[in-house]
């Protein structure tokens, strides 16, 4: 009985090795080397992707993007992004961290339904004039959602990601852009 169980286990292992070798297009004897190579390439590609994402964020927040407008000494950045929530927060941090550049940033993403984040540079004339929570409460109905937060950073989520362009346009209207 134990011998048959061991043989069945060995057959399953052989099948896994055979199928894996076929998928990777290598000889079963070369499987571990091929897996290591693919894993190393994947790690390298992940680093490259992160680096490119950081560069895209830097370029989009540098002011050369048409989604950035300066009015009455305040920089406004209203844009749809394709990143996830963490990428959106990173972009907001870059946009609003420098108090010498008062900024109101409104980012929206369709990923996972609709996500909106509004951030305003703390201790700046932008924070004196605008309230992130008021903005998020005004624009989140466009994505069939709601929001919460405080006067300098608020976020909202909804189930209608296709409403992001309308939400961003509503932000432009409420901000007088």
Secondary structure as UniProt FT lines:
FT   HELIX           2..24
FT   HELIX           28..30
FT   HELIX           31..61
FT   TURN            62..63
FT   TURN            66..67
FT   STRAND          68..71
FT   TURN            72..73
FT   STRAND          74..80
FT   HELIX           85..96
FT   TURN            99..100
FT   STRAND          103..109
FT   TURN            111..112
FT   STRAND          114..120
FT   TURN            122..123
FT   HELIX           125..129
FT   HELIX           132..139
FT   HELIX           140..143
FT   STRAND          145..149
FT   STRAND          153..158
FT   HELIX           161..163
FT   HELIX           164..174
FT   TURN            175..176
//
